[in-house]
Amino acid sequence: MFSEELEKISWEETTKAIFSKTDADVRRALSKEHCNVDDFMALISPAAEPYLETMAQLSQKYTLERFGKTISMFVPLYITNSCTNSCIYCGFHASNPMKRTILTEEEMVNEYKAIKKLAPFENLLIVTGENPAKAGVPYIAKALDLAKPYFSNLKIEVMPLSAEEYKELIKHGLNGVICFQETYNRANYKIYHPRGMKSNFEWRVNGFDRMGQAGVHSIGMGVLIGLEDWRTDVTMMAYHLRYLQKHYWKTKYSVNFPRMRPSENGGFQPNVIMSDRELAQLTFAMRIFDHDVDISYSTRESAEFRDNMATLGVTTMSAESKTEPGGYYSYPQTLEQFHVSDERKAVEVWKALTELGREPVWKDWDASFDSTHIQK
C-alpha cells in the first residue's frame, strides 16, 4: 500500500530539496526526455521560473505527440450534498446549517436529460458527499444504472470504497474514479479533516490501491491547492502516480490541481495562494514529467486561463458545471460546494476551443468496452 511508501518520504526534507534546486538542476531536467521525481522537483522549484517559456514549448510538444489537439469534455453532477465529514474548508461539512438534498431516481433522470440538452456530453462525473448510510454503494449503483442509457463514460467522485465495492460498481457501468487526497501532509491532515470517515488518512490514501486492485479503468488524482505548500504536496502526488503506474499499469491516470479561493463570508481562508503563473508552471512540469497522464482543469479556473492552457498541456475540461445537487434541473438554487469561475455555456466553451484549433471530444468510451472490461 502506498501509505507504507509514503512513510519513507520526509515532508520536511522534500520541501528543503525543492527549494535548494539550482539553475543547473532545471536545465538538466529540461534536457531529459524522461524525467524522474527529482527532475519534477526541479521543474516546480523557484529556480525554474525563468524557464517558463521553454517549459511551455516542451509541454505543448509532448501533449501534441500524445493527445493531438483533442480536449476531452466532461460534466459533473452532484446527486447529494449529504455528508458526515467536517472538512473545515468545504461548504458541505456536516455542521453547516444547510438543507441536505439526496436526489431521487426520478430527479436523477431529470438531471441526465437536462445535461444532454446543454451539449452532446458523453462523459459524466457523478459526485456525492460522504454519507454511506444514506447515499452508499447501492445508491451510487442505482445512479450508474440510470445514467448508462444517457452517457457512454461514467466516473464517480465519492467516499473511498473497498476493492470489492469498486468491483461491484464496475458491474453497474463504472469506468473511472476520481479522488482528491486534498493533502499528503500526514502530520497536518487531521487539522483539515477533524471528524468523519475522511479523517482516516491511511484509508483515503490507500483507496487508490483498492481502485487498482479492483481493475478500475481510469483513476483521477489531485491535491487541493491552498492547504499546505503546493510544491511539496504535488511532489508527493508525483511519487504516488509513479507508484500506481508501476503496480497497476493497465490503468489510465489523470491529475487535477484545484485552487482554493479566498472565502468571502469569513470562512476558511487558504494557507497558500497559487498564482496563475505558478499553476502554469506546475502544469508544464507535470506534462514534461509524464507525457501520458491526463491533465484536467475544472471550471474553478477562469475562462481566459483555461483557454490559454488548452493549447499548452491541458487535455480534459469540464464545462457549464453546477456544483450544487440537482443544479441542472431539480434544485438550481441549492448552496454550491464551491463557486465556479468559468460560467460560460458548454457550447461557448466548445466554440472557444475550436477557434483555438483544439478538437473538443464529447465521447471517448463506448458501451461495447464495458462487457470486455468486466470479463477480464
C-alpha positions in Angstrom: 0.0 0.0 0.0 1.2 3.5 -0.8 0.9 4.7 2.8 3.9 2.4 3.6 5.9 4.0 0.9 4.9 7.5 2.0 6.3 6.9 5.4 9.7 6.6 3.9 9.5 10.1 2.3 10.1 13.1 4.6 7.8 16.1 4.1 10.4 18.5 5.6 13.4 17.1 3.6 11.4 17.1 0.4 10.5 20.8 0.9 14.1 21.6 1.6 15.2 19.7 -1.6 12.7 21.5 -3.8 13.8 24.9 -2.7 17.5 24.0 -3.0 17.2 23.2 -6.7 19.6 25.2 -8.9 19.6 26.5 -12.4 21.8 23.5 -13.4 19.2 21.1 -12.0 16.5 22.7 -14.1 18.5 22.7 -17.3 19.3 19.0 -16.6 15.7 18.1 -16.2 14.7 20.0 -19.4 17.3 18.1 -21.4 15.9 14.7 -20.4 13.2 13.0 -22.5 12.0 11.0 -19.5 12.1 12.7 -16.0 12.1 11.2 -12.5 10.5 12.7 -9.4 13.8 14.6 -8.6 13.6 16.2 -12.1 9.9 17.1 -11.4 11.0 18.8 -8.2 13.5 20.9 -10.1 10.8 21.9 -12.7 8.3 23.1 -10.0 11.0 24.9 -7.9 11.6 28.6 -7.9 14.8 28.0 -9.9 12.6 27.0 -12.9 10.6 30.2 -13.0 12.9 31.9 -15.7 12.4 28.8 -17.9 8.6 29.1 -18.1 8.5 29.7 -21.9 10.8 26.8 -22.5 8.7 24.6 -20.3 5.5 25.7 -22.1 7.0 24.8 -25.5 8.1 21.3 -24.2 4.7 20.8 -22.6 2.9 21.7 -25.9 5.2 19.4 -27.8 4.6 16.3 -25.6 0.9 17.0 -25.4 0.5 17.1 -29.2 2.6 14.0 -29.6 0.4 12.0 -27.2 -3.0 13.6 -27.4 -3.0 15.6 -30.6 -5.2 18.6 -30.4 -8.1 16.9 -28.6 -9.7 18.2 -25.4 -12.0 15.6 -23.6 -15.1 17.3 -22.3 -17.0 16.2 -19.2 -19.7 17.4 -16.9 -20.1 16.8 -13.1 -23.4 16.1 -11.5 -23.8 16.3 -7.7 -26.5 13.9 -6.7 -26.3 14.6 -2.9 -24.7 17.1 -0.6 -25.4 14.9 2.5 -22.1 14.4 4.3 -20.9 13.2 7.6 -17.4 14.8 7.4 -16.3 18.0 9.0 -13.7 19.2 6.5 -13.1 22.8 7.6 -12.7 24.2 4.0 -15.8 22.6 2.4 -19.3 24.0 2.0 -20.8 20.5 2.6 -19.3 20.0 6.0 -21.7 18.3 8.5 -22.1 21.2 10.9 -23.0 23.7 8.1 -26.7 24.6 8.7 -28.0 23.9 5.2 -30.7 21.9 3.5 -29.4 18.4 2.6 -30.5 17.0 -0.7 -30.4 13.4 -1.9 -31.8 13.1 -5.4 -34.5 10.6 -6.1 -34.3 8.2 -9.0 -36.8 10.4 -10.9 -34.7 13.6 -10.1 -31.5 11.9 -11.3 -33.1 11.0 -14.7 -34.3 14.6 -15.0 -30.8 15.8 -14.4 -29.4 13.5 -17.0 -31.9 14.7 -19.6 -31.2 18.3 -18.7 -27.5 17.8 -19.2 -27.9 16.2 -22.6 -29.8 19.3 -23.7 -26.8 21.5 -22.9 -24.3 19.8 -25.2 -23.6 16.3 -26.5 -21.9 15.2 -23.3 -21.0 11.5 -23.1 -18.6 11.8 -20.1 -20.4 12.2 -16.8 -18.9 12.6 -13.4 -21.3 11.6 -10.5 -20.4 13.4 -7.3 -21.7 12.9 -3.8 -20.9 14.0 -0.2 -19.7 11.2 2.0 -22.6 9.7 3.8 -22.6 5.9 3.2 -25.7 5.3 5.4 -27.9 7.5 3.3 -26.1 7.5 0.0 -23.9 4.5 -0.1 -22.9 1.9 -2.7 -26.5 0.7 -3.5 -27.5 4.4 -4.1 -24.4 5.0 -6.3 -25.1 1.8 -8.2 -28.6 2.9 -9.0 -27.3 6.3 -10.2 -25.0 4.5 -12.6 -27.7 2.2 -13.8 -30.0 5.1 -14.6 -27.2 7.1 -16.2 -25.9 4.4 -18.6 -28.7 4.9 -21.2 -27.7 8.6 -21.5 -23.8 8.6 -21.2 -21.1 6.4 -22.6 -18.5 7.1 -19.9 -19.3 7.1 -16.2 -17.0 8.2 -13.4 -17.6 8.8 -9.7 -16.2 11.1 -7.1 -17.5 9.7 -3.8 -16.1 8.4 -0.5 -13.2 5.9 -0.8 -14.6 2.4 -1.1 -13.3 -1.2 -0.6 -11.9 -3.1 -3.6 -15.0 -5.3 -3.6 -17.3 -2.3 -3.7 -15.4 -0.8 -6.7 -15.7 -4.2 -8.4 -19.5 -4.2 -7.8 -19.8 -0.7 -9.3 -17.9 -1.7 -12.4 -20.7 -4.2 -13.0 -23.1 -1.2 -13.0 -21.2 0.6 -15.7 -18.4 2.4 -13.7 -15.5 3.4 -15.9 -13.4 5.6 -13.6 -12.9 7.0 -10.2 -11.7 10.5 -9.1 -10.4 11.0 -5.6 -8.7 14.1 -4.1 -6.2 13.3 -1.4 -6.5 17.0 -0.5 -3.1 17.0 1.1 -0.3 14.4 1.6 0.9 16.1 4.8 0.0 13.4 7.2 1.0 15.5 10.2 -1.5 18.2 9.4 -4.2 16.2 7.7 -6.3 15.9 10.8 -6.4 19.7 11.2 -8.4 20.0 8.0 -10.4 16.7 8.5 -11.1 16.5 12.2 -14.1 14.2 12.1 -15.9 11.8 9.8 -14.6 8.9 7.7 -12.4 11.3 5.7 -10.3 11.9 8.8 -8.7 8.5 8.3 -5.6 9.4 6.3 -4.5 5.8 5.6 -7.9 4.7 4.4 -8.1 7.6 1.9 -4.5 7.5 0.5 -4.7 3.7 0.1 -8.0 4.0 -1.7 -6.1 4.3 -4.9 -4.5 0.9 -4.3 -8.0 -0.5 -3.9 -9.2 1.1 -7.1 -6.2 -0.5 -8.9 -6.8 -3.9 -7.3 -10.5 -3.7 -8.5 -9.4 -3.0 -12.1 -10.9 0.4 -12.4 -10.2 1.6 -15.9 -9.4 5.2 -15.1 -8.1 6.8 -11.8 -8.0 10.5 -11.2 -5.8 12.1 -8.6 -5.5 15.6 -7.1 -4.4 17.8 -4.2 -6.3 20.8 -3.0 -4.0 23.8 -3.6 -4.3 26.1 -0.6 -3.9 23.8 2.4 -0.1 23.1 2.5 2.9 24.1 0.5 1.8 23.2 -3.0 5.2 22.2 -4.3 5.7 19.6 -1.6 2.1 18.3 -2.0 2.3 17.8 -5.7 5.7 16.1 -5.4 4.1 13.6 -3.1 1.4 13.1 -5.7 4.1 12.6 -8.3 5.6 9.8 -6.1 2.1 8.4 -5.8 1.5 8.5 -9.5 4.7 6.6 -10.3 3.9 4.0 -7.6 0.4 3.4 -9.1 1.7 3.2 -12.6 4.2 0.5 -11.5 1.7 -1.6 -9.6 -1.5 -1.0 -11.7 0.0 -0.5 -15.2 -3.2 -1.3 -17.1 -5.0 1.7 -15.6 -5.2 5.2 -17.2 -4.4 8.1 -14.8 -5.4 11.8 -14.6 -4.3 14.6 -12.4 -6.0 17.8 -11.3 -4.8 20.8 -9.3 -7.9 22.7 -8.0 -7.1 26.0 -6.3 -9.0 27.2 -3.3 -10.4 30.7 -3.5 -10.3 33.1 -0.5 -13.7 33.0 1.3 -15.9 36.0 1.0 -18.1 35.1 4.1 -15.5 34.9 6.8 -15.0 31.1 6.3 -11.8 29.1 5.8 -9.0 31.1 4.2 -6.3 29.3 2.1 -3.0 29.0 3.8 -1.3 29.2 0.4 -2.3 31.3 -2.7 -1.1 29.9 -6.0 -0.8 32.4 -8.9 -1.8 31.7 -12.5 1.9 31.7 -13.4 2.6 29.1 -10.8 -0.3 26.9 -11.9 1.0 27.2 -15.4 4.5 26.1 -14.2 3.0 23.1 -12.4 1.0 22.1 -15.4 4.0 22.3 -17.7 6.2 20.4 -15.2 3.6 17.6 -14.9 3.4 17.2 -18.7 7.2 17.1 -19.0 7.3 14.6 -16.1 4.6 12.4 -17.6 3.8 12.6 -21.3 0.8 10.2 -20.9 -1.1 11.5 -17.9 -4.4 13.3 -18.5 -4.3 16.8 -17.1 -7.7 18.2 -16.1 -8.9 21.7 -15.4 -12.3 22.4 -13.9 -14.5 25.5 -14.1 -12.8 26.7 -10.9 -10.4 28.4 -13.3 -11.2 31.4 -15.4 -12.3 31.2 -19.0 -9.2 33.1 -20.3 -6.8 31.0 -18.3 -8.4 27.7 -19.3 -8.4 28.7 -23.0 -4.7 29.5 -22.8 -3.8 26.3 -21.1 -5.9 24.2 -23.5 -3.1 24.8 -26.1 -0.2 24.1 -23.8 -0.8 20.9 -21.8 -4.4 20.5 -20.5 -6.3 17.6 -22.1 -9.6 17.4 -20.2 -12.1 20.1 -19.2 -15.4 20.4 -17.6 -18.0 22.8 -18.9 -21.2 24.5 -17.7 -20.7 22.9 -14.3 -23.1 23.1 -11.4 -21.7 22.3 -8.0 -25.0 22.1 -6.2 -27.1 18.8 -6.1 -29.6 18.8 -8.9 -28.3 22.1 -10.2 -29.2 21.4 -13.9 -32.9 20.8 -13.4 -34.3 20.0 -9.9 -32.7 22.4 -7.5 -30.9 25.2 -9.3 -30.8 27.4 -6.2 -29.2 25.0 -3.8 -26.0 26.0 -1.9 -22.9 25.3 -4.1 -19.9 23.3 -2.8 -17.7 26.0 -4.4 -18.2 28.8 -6.8 -17.2 28.3 -10.4 -15.1 30.9 -12.3 -15.8 29.9 -15.9 -19.5 30.4 -16.2 -19.7 30.0 -20.0 -22.3 27.7 -21.6 -20.9 24.4 -22.8 -21.4 25.4 -26.4 -19.4 28.6 -25.8 -16.5 26.6 -24.4 -16.7 24.3 -27.4 -16.7 27.3 -29.8 -13.7 28.9 -28.0 -11.7 25.7 -28.1 -12.5 25.2 -31.7 -11.4 28.7 -32.6 -8.1 27.9 -30.8 -7.5 25.0 -33.1 -8.5 22.4 -30.5 -10.8 19.4 -31.1 -13.4 19.0 -28.3 -14.2 15.3 -27.8 -17.5 14.5 -26.2 -17.2 10.7 -26.3 -14.0 8.7 -25.6 -15.6 5.5 -24.3 -18.2 3.1 -25.7 -20.6 0.8 -24.0 -19.2 -2.1 -26.0 -15.9 -1.8 -24.0 -17.8 -2.4 -20.7 -18.5 -6.1 -21.3 -14.9 -6.7 -22.4 -13.6 -4.9 -19.3 -15.9 -6.8 -16.9 -14.9 -10.2 -18.3 -11.2 -9.7 -17.6 
